[in-house]
Amino acid sequence: MTFTNTKISVPLFAYAILGSGLLLTVPTAGAAEELRTTVTTQGSKSAIDNGAGVTSIQEFDSKTPAGKRSARKPQSIDGKATAAAQAPNTDFWFYAVDVELYSDQDRDGYYSNIDLLFDADTNYAVADVYAVLYLSYEGGDWEEYAVTEDFTLFGTSADDEYIVDTELVSGYARGSYDILIELYDTWDNSFVADVGPYDTSELGLLPLEDTIRDEATRGSTVVVNNGGGGASGWLLLLVLLAACGAHYLTAPRREAVKVEVERGHNEQ
């Protein structure tokens, strides 16, 4: 499968300047192939709290597996995460993970937004890293759904918590999902740590579906053409993104519940 990605990094308040020929098409029922599309806002907890998160739109071909249930060779953006399978680096580990699901328009118990907070630690005083995030549908292959920007870990400080808030726009069937987070060193793209459903129940058995399958948007189509589609197409895209941003800004966020991940390390 060919991996494609459209990444547009902008401040959270600047949706109006987005634009690179994005096509968001609602799949027909029973379609064999669906483009997996997500809209993600990410940043340190302090940046998110101050409305300074970075937003990106990412697209993946249907059924592009990656992660440790197949081979650890993630198909990532900007040439990241291309290292072959490696053992975790004992100088890095995950201390805490917190997941909050929201946005269930049809009230069927399945959510389209994932608010993920994690705290990774290191034995080094300072280390630059990035994370690759995957979803597994009903126990199947891990499929990448987001890649973070580079961020910095400060030893075992709790002040470097990172948040990745993602809307599943299309390509995610209604069902039970697990989340896997892989951490990579920015210096050489080497794999250093991971955390998944076998480490903490926070990342397992999550009821999810994309917004297209949600009752409020079912049967609609949002299309933005890449060649002179006119103002109406762009308006539809801006309305979609503005709605995502408005919901994120107004939705209350609970305090993260610390879930210690057993890695053979204790908080220092």
C-alpha positions as CSV (number, residue, x, y, z in Angstrom):
1,M,0.0,0.0,0.0
2,T,1.1,3.5,-0.7
3,F,1.2,5.9,2.3
4,T,0.1,9.5,1.7
5,N,0.0,12.3,4.2
6,T,-1.1,15.8,4.2
7,K,0.3,17.8,7.1
8,I,-0.6,21.4,7.8
9,S,0.9,22.8,11.0
10,V,-0.9,25.9,12.2
11,P,-1.8,27.5,15.5
12,L,-5.2,26.3,16.8
13,F,-6.8,29.6,16.1
14,A,-5.7,29.9,12.5
15,Y,-7.9,27.3,10.7
16,A,-8.8,30.0,8.1
17,I,-5.4,29.7,6.4
18,L,-5.5,26.0,5.9
19,G,-5.5,24.7,2.3
20,S,-3.6,22.2,0.2
21,G,-6.2,20.4,-1.9
22,L,-7.6,18.1,0.8
23,L,-10.3,15.7,-0.3
24,L,-12.6,14.4,2.4
25,T,-15.2,12.0,0.9
26,V,-17.8,10.1,2.9
27,P,-17.4,6.4,2.0
28,T,-20.4,4.5,0.9
29,A,-21.8,1.8,3.2
30,G,-19.8,-1.4,2.9
31,A,-17.0,0.2,0.9
32,A,-13.9,-2.1,0.8
33,E,-11.4,0.7,0.8
34,E,-11.6,3.9,2.9
35,L,-9.1,6.7,3.2
36,R,-8.2,7.0,6.9
37,T,-8.3,10.7,7.7
38,T,-7.6,12.4,11.1
39,V,-7.5,16.0,12.3
40,T,-5.0,16.3,15.3
41,T,-4.2,19.1,17.7
42,Q,-1.0,18.5,19.7
43,G,1.5,20.1,22.0
44,S,2.8,20.2,25.5
45,K,0.1,20.4,28.2
46,S,1.0,24.0,28.9
47,A,0.8,24.9,25.2
48,I,-2.6,23.2,24.8
49,D,-3.9,24.9,28.0
50,N,-2.9,28.3,26.5
51,G,-4.5,27.5,23.1
52,A,-1.1,27.2,21.3
53,G,-1.4,23.7,20.0
54,V,-0.4,22.7,16.5
55,T,-3.1,21.3,14.2
56,S,-2.5,18.9,11.3
57,I,-4.6,16.9,8.8
58,Q,-3.2,13.4,8.1
59,E,-4.3,10.9,5.5
60,F,-3.4,7.2,5.3
61,D,-4.4,4.6,2.7
62,S,-6.7,2.0,4.0
63,K,-5.1,-0.9,5.8
64,T,-1.6,0.3,6.0
65,P,-0.3,-1.8,8.9
66,A,2.6,-0.8,11.1
67,G,3.8,-1.4,14.6
68,K,4.9,-4.4,16.6
69,R,2.0,-6.6,15.7
70,S,3.5,-6.8,12.2
71,A,7.0,-5.2,11.8
72,R,8.1,-2.2,13.6
73,K,8.6,-0.1,10.4
74,P,6.1,2.8,10.8
75,Q,5.1,4.6,7.6
76,S,5.6,8.1,9.0
77,I,5.8,11.6,7.9
78,D,9.0,13.6,7.2
79,G,11.1,10.4,7.1
80,K,10.6,9.7,10.7
81,A,10.3,6.3,12.4
82,T,12.0,4.3,9.7
83,A,14.3,2.3,12.0
84,A,14.1,-1.5,11.9
85,A,12.9,-3.5,14.9
86,Q,14.8,-2.8,18.1
87,A,14.6,-3.5,21.8
88,P,13.4,-0.6,24.0
89,N,16.1,1.6,25.4
90,T,16.1,1.3,29.2
91,D,17.0,5.0,29.6
92,F,13.4,5.9,28.4
93,W,10.0,4.8,29.7
94,F,6.4,5.9,30.0
95,Y,5.3,7.0,33.5
96,A,1.7,7.9,33.0
97,V,-1.1,7.7,30.3
98,D,-4.5,9.2,30.4
99,V,-7.2,8.9,27.7
100,E,-10.5,10.7,27.4
101,L,-13.0,10.0,24.6
102,Y,-15.6,12.6,23.6
103,S,-18.1,13.6,20.8
104,D,-20.8,11.0,20.4
105,Q,-23.4,12.8,18.3
106,D,-25.7,9.9,17.8
107,R,-25.4,8.7,21.5
108,D,-24.6,5.1,20.5
109,G,-21.7,4.8,23.0
110,Y,-19.0,5.2,20.3
111,Y,-16.9,8.3,20.2
112,S,-15.0,10.0,17.4
113,N,-12.5,12.1,19.4
114,I,-9.5,10.9,21.4
115,D,-7.9,13.2,23.9
116,L,-4.6,11.4,24.8
117,L,-2.1,12.6,27.4
118,F,1.1,10.9,28.2
119,D,4.2,11.5,30.4
120,A,7.4,9.9,29.2
121,D,10.6,10.0,31.3
122,T,14.3,9.5,30.8
123,N,17.5,9.0,32.7
124,Y,19.0,11.8,30.7
125,A,18.7,15.4,31.9
126,V,17.3,16.5,28.5
127,A,16.2,14.4,25.5
128,D,14.4,15.3,22.3
129,V,11.9,12.7,21.1
130,Y,8.7,12.2,19.0
131,A,5.9,9.7,19.3
132,V,4.1,7.6,16.7
133,L,0.5,6.6,17.6
134,Y,-1.4,3.6,16.4
135,L,-4.9,2.1,16.6
136,S,-5.8,-1.5,16.5
137,Y,-9.4,-2.4,15.4
138,E,-10.9,-5.4,17.1
139,G,-7.5,-6.9,17.9
140,G,-6.2,-6.5,14.3
141,D,-3.0,-4.9,12.9
142,W,-1.7,-1.7,14.4
143,E,-2.4,1.2,12.0
144,E,-0.7,4.5,12.4
145,Y,-3.1,7.4,13.0
146,A,-0.9,10.3,14.2
147,V,2.8,11.4,14.5
148,T,3.8,14.1,17.0
149,E,6.1,17.0,16.5
150,D,9.5,16.8,18.2
151,F,9.3,17.6,21.9
152,T,11.6,17.6,24.8
153,L,11.8,15.3,27.9
154,F,13.3,16.8,31.1
155,G,14.4,13.8,33.1
156,T,11.6,12.6,35.2
157,S,9.8,15.9,35.4
158,A,6.0,15.9,35.3
159,D,6.1,19.3,33.5
160,D,6.7,17.7,30.1
161,E,3.4,16.0,29.7
162,Y,2.3,15.9,26.0
163,I,-1.3,15.9,24.6
164,V,-2.5,14.6,21.3
165,D,-6.2,15.3,20.6
166,T,-7.5,13.6,17.5
167,E,-10.7,13.6,15.6
168,L,-11.3,10.4,13.5
169,V,-12.8,11.9,10.4
170,S,-13.1,8.9,8.0
171,G,-12.0,5.3,7.6
172,Y,-12.6,4.1,11.2
173,A,-15.4,1.6,11.5
174,R,-17.5,1.4,14.7
175,G,-16.0,-0.9,17.2
176,S,-13.4,-1.6,19.9
177,Y,-9.9,-0.1,19.5
178,D,-6.6,-0.3,21.3
179,I,-3.9,2.4,21.3
180,L,-0.2,1.9,21.0
181,I,2.4,4.7,21.6
182,E,5.9,4.3,20.3
183,L,8.6,6.8,21.3
184,Y,11.6,7.6,19.1
185,D,14.8,9.5,19.6
186,T,15.0,12.5,17.2
187,W,18.8,12.2,16.9
188,D,18.9,8.9,15.0
189,N,15.2,7.9,14.8
190,S,15.9,5.0,17.0
191,F,13.0,3.3,18.9
192,V,13.4,3.9,22.7
193,A,10.1,3.0,24.4
194,D,6.4,2.0,23.9
195,V,3.3,1.6,25.9
196,G,0.1,-0.2,25.0
197,P,-3.0,-2.0,26.2
198,Y,-0.9,-4.7,27.8
199,D,0.8,-2.1,30.0
200,T,-2.3,-0.1,31.1
201,S,-6.0,-0.6,30.6
202,E,-6.3,3.1,29.7
203,L,-5.2,2.1,26.2
204,G,-7.5,-0.9,25.7
205,L,-11.0,-1.6,24.5
206,L,-11.9,2.0,23.5
207,P,-15.3,2.4,21.8
208,L,-14.6,4.5,18.7
209,E,-16.0,5.4,15.2
210,D,-15.3,8.2,12.7
211,T,-17.4,11.3,12.5
212,I,-18.9,10.2,9.2
213,R,-20.4,7.1,10.8
214,D,-21.8,9.3,13.6
215,E,-25.5,9.8,13.1
216,A,-25.2,13.6,12.9
217,T,-23.0,13.5,9.8
218,R,-24.1,10.2,8.2
219,G,-25.0,10.6,4.5
220,S,-23.2,13.9,4.0
221,T,-20.2,14.5,1.8
222,V,-17.5,17.2,2.2
223,V,-15.3,17.7,-0.9
224,V,-12.6,20.2,-1.6
225,N,-11.2,20.0,-5.1
226,N,-7.6,20.8,-5.9
227,G,-8.1,22.8,-9.1
228,G,-10.3,25.9,-9.0
229,G,-13.1,24.3,-7.0
230,G,-14.4,27.8,-6.0
231,A,-15.1,29.4,-2.7
232,S,-17.9,27.0,-1.7
233,G,-15.5,24.0,-1.4
234,W,-13.1,25.9,0.7
235,L,-15.9,27.2,2.9
236,L,-17.0,23.6,3.6
237,L,-13.5,22.6,4.7
238,L,-13.2,25.7,6.9
239,V,-16.6,25.0,8.5
240,L,-15.5,21.4,9.3
241,L,-12.1,22.5,10.8
242,A,-13.6,25.4,12.7
243,A,-16.2,23.1,14.2
244,C,-13.4,20.8,15.3
245,G,-11.4,23.7,16.9
246,A,-14.4,25.2,18.6
247,H,-15.4,21.9,20.2
248,Y,-11.8,21.3,21.4
249,L,-11.6,24.8,22.9
250,T,-14.9,24.6,24.7
251,A,-14.8,20.9,25.8
252,P,-13.8,20.6,29.5
253,R,-10.7,18.5,30.1
254,R,-10.6,16.4,33.2
255,E,-7.5,16.2,35.3
256,A,-5.2,13.4,34.1
257,V,-5.4,10.3,36.2
258,K,-1.9,8.9,36.8
259,V,-1.5,5.4,35.6
260,E,2.0,4.1,36.5
261,V,3.4,1.9,33.8
262,E,5.7,-0.9,35.1
263,R,9.0,-0.5,33.3
264,G,11.4,-1.3,36.1
265,H,11.8,2.4,36.9
266,N,10.4,4.5,39.7
267,E,9.7,8.2,39.6
268,Q,12.8,10.0,40.8
